[in-house]
C-alpha cells in the first residue's frame, strides 16, 4: 500500500465520519427537545449528542490538511509556504477542537471557543480568496474540481458558523435540563432554535455528498477530459 493509498483512505474516512456523525448528532438532538421524554432520557440523548458531535468537528479540522496532501500525490505542486500551512493547519485546528470539547465549561474553553469562531472566518476568507486567485491566474485550468471542492468546503464551514450562532436557546435549554428546571417556554425555544438551523444542517449533508462526487468524477480535470474524448 502506497502513501497515496493511505492518504486517500484517510480522506474518504473523514468524509464518511463527518457525514455519518453529523446525521447522528441531528437525530439525537431531536430526542433532546422532545418534552414527551423524561428529563433523564433527554439528558442521556444530550450527552450522546455532545460526545458524538466531536467526530464531525475532528473531521472538518483535518480535511484541508489531508486534502492538500492528497492533491500533491495527484500532481498538484505546493510551494514551500503552502506546505508549511497545510501541515500545521490540521494539528492546530484539531488541538483547538479537542481542548474546547474536553475542557467544556471552563473559562479557558470559552475563550478558546471565541478564538475558534474567528479562526473559522479566517479559514473561509482565505480559502475563497486563494481559490479565486488560482482560477483567475489559470492555476486550476487542468484541475478546476479542486477549486470547486475548496469553495464548497468554505461553504460548509460557513454553515457550521450559522448553526453555532443560532443554537443559543437550544444550548441554554440543555443547561436547564441538567439543572432540572426546564419549562414549556424553554422547550419551545429549544425547538425553534433547532428548526432555524435545520436548513443549514441539510446543506452540510448535501455539500458533503457533492464534495465526494467532485472528488470521484474530477470534472474539468485531465483524466475526465481524456475519458470524454475516448467516448464514441
N, C-alpha and C positions, 0 to 999 in steps of 0.2 A: 504494500500500500504506500503510495507516494505522499509527500507533504501536501500536494494539491488535493488529493483524495480526502485527507484528514480535514483540511480547512473546509472543503465542500460539505462534508458530513456535518461538521460543527455549524456551518451556515444554515443548512437545512433544519437541523435540530433547533436552532434559535427561532426560525420561523414557526416550526411546529409547536414548540412550547410557549411561544408568545401568543399565538392564536388560541391554542387549547387552554392555556392558563387564563387568558382574558375571558373566554367564554365561561369557564368555571367560576371566576370572580363575579361576573354579572349574574349568573344563575343563583349563586349563594346570596348575593345582595338582595334578590327578590324575597328570599326567606327572612332576611333581617328586617324588612319593612312590613312583614305580614303580621297584623295585630291579632290574627286568629291563633297564632302560635304562642306558647308560653314565653315569658321573658328569658328563661334559661335556654330554651331551644333557639330563640333568636340570637342570644349571645354566643351560643355554640356556632351558629352559622356565621356570625360576625368574626369570630376567631379564625374559622376556616377561610373566610374571605380575605382577611388581612394577611394571613400567612401565605395563602395561595397567590395573592397579588404580588408577592415578591418575585415570583417566577417571570411573568412578562416584563417586569421592570429590569430584572437582570438581563433578559434577552435584548431589550432595547438598548441598554447601556453598552453591550458588546457588539451590536450589529454593525456599526460603522467600522470598527477595527477589523472584525472578521471579513466583512465585505471588501474593505480596502486591500487586505492581504490576498483575498480570492481573485480579484481582478488583476492583481500583479501576475498571478500564475496563468491568467488568460491573455497576457500580452500587454497589459497597461503598465507603463513605466511611471513610477512616482519619483519626483525629485527628492533629495535628502530631507528637506524641511517637512515635506508631506509625510515621509516615512516616520519621522520623529513624532509628528502629531498623531498619526494613525496608531502607532504602537502605544503611545502614552494615554490616548483618549479612553480606550476601553477600561484599563485598570483604574484610572482616575474616577471615571463615572461610576464604575461598579463599586468602588470603595465608598463613594457618597451614598449610593443606594443602600448598601449593607449597613452603614453606620446609622442612617436615618431609620431603617427598619428595626435594628436591634437595640437602639437607644431611644426608641419612641417614648415621648412624654417628657424627656429631659430638655433643658434649655439648649443644650448642645445640638440636639436633633432638630429643635425648632429653628435655630439659627441656620443650620445646615440645609434645612428644607427651603428656606428663603434663598440661599445661595444656589441650590439646585434649580429652583424656579427660574432665576435669571440666567443660569447656565444653559438651560434648555432653550431659552430665547436666543442666546448666542449661537447655539447649535443650529437653530432654524435659519437665522440670518446668514450664518457662514455657509451652510450647505446650499441655500438658494443662490447666494451671491457667487460662490465659486462655480457652481454648475452653470449658471447663466454666462459667466465669463468663458467657460470652456465651450459652450455652444456658440458663442459669438466669435471666438477665435479659431473655431474649427477643431478643437480638441476632441470633440465627440463625433466627428464625421464618420468614423469607422465603427463606433460603438455608442450610438445615441441612447440605447437602452440603459446604460449606466447612469446617464443624466436623468432619465425618466425615473429610475428607481430612487435616486437621491432626492428628487423633488417630492416623490411620494413619501419617503422617509421623513422629510421635513414636515409634510402634512400630517403624518401620524403623530409626531412629537407635538405639533400644534393642537391636534385633537385631544391629546392627553392633558395639555395645559388647560384647555377649555373645560374638560371634565373636572380637573382639580379646582378650578375657580368656581364651579357650580355645586360642589359636593359639601359645602359648609353645613347646611342643615342636616344632611344625612350623617355626617361625622358627629355633629352635636347630639343627634338622636341616639347614636351608638353609645356615646358617653352617658347619656341619661339612662339608657338601658342598663348599663353596667352599674349605675347607682340605684336602679330600681324605681326611678320616679318618672317613667315615660307616661305621657298622656295623649289624648286624641289629637291635640294641636301639634305635638311633636311628631306623631305618626303621619299626619297629613303633610307636614313639612318635609319629612324624610321621603315620602312617596313622590312629592312634587319635585324634589331635588333629583331623584333618580330618573324621573321622566324627562327632565331637562337635558340630562347627559346621555340618554339612550341613543339619540341620533348620532352622536359623536362616537359612541362605542361601536355602533354598527358600521360607521365609516371606517373605523380602525380595522374591523374584520374584513371589510371589502378591500381596503387598501392592502392588507397583507396578502390576500389572495391574488390581487393584481401584481404585487411585487413578485410573488412566486412565479406567476405566469411570465412576467418580463424576463426573469432570470432563466427560465427554460427556453422560451422562444427567441430571446435576444433580437427583437425587431430592429431592423436597420443595420444589424451587425454584419460582418463579412461572411460568417457562416450562413446566416439567414439569406443573404443576397445570393450566395453561391447555390444554396438549395433551391431558391426560386428560379434561377436561370437554368437549373437542371431539369425542371419540370417540362413535360412535353407540351 
